[in-house]
């Protein structure tokens, strides 16, 4: 599903009068989640899931077929843990 198709779905399900209003709602939601994750705060939506961040340690590895090695720097990554209600809806 593309963003445009998702905005149309939000307009239909949310009862928005225009696509612009639905797109504004989608943008507000994604911007709010992003802002919270940048602050390393988690966002829990009961039944849907939890958005959070996780610190990933530095990693070294070997390039297959060669003797070259690489190092991937430590970083913070976003994480999503699915909620029971969403999990059950998708499964069934």
Secondary structure as GFF3:
##gff-version 3
##sequence-region A 1 92
A	DSSP	alpha_helix	3	14	.	.	.	ID=ss1
A	DSSP	alpha_helix	19	38	.	.	.	ID=ss2
A	DSSP	beta_strand	43	45	.	.	.	ID=ss3
A	DSSP	beta_strand	49	56	.	.	.	ID=ss4
A	DSSP	beta_strand	59	62	.	.	.	ID=ss5
A	DSSP	beta_strand	69	72	.	.	.	ID=ss6
A	DSSP	beta_strand	75	82	.	.	.	ID=ss7
A	DSSP	alpha_helix	84	91	.	.	.	ID=ss8
###
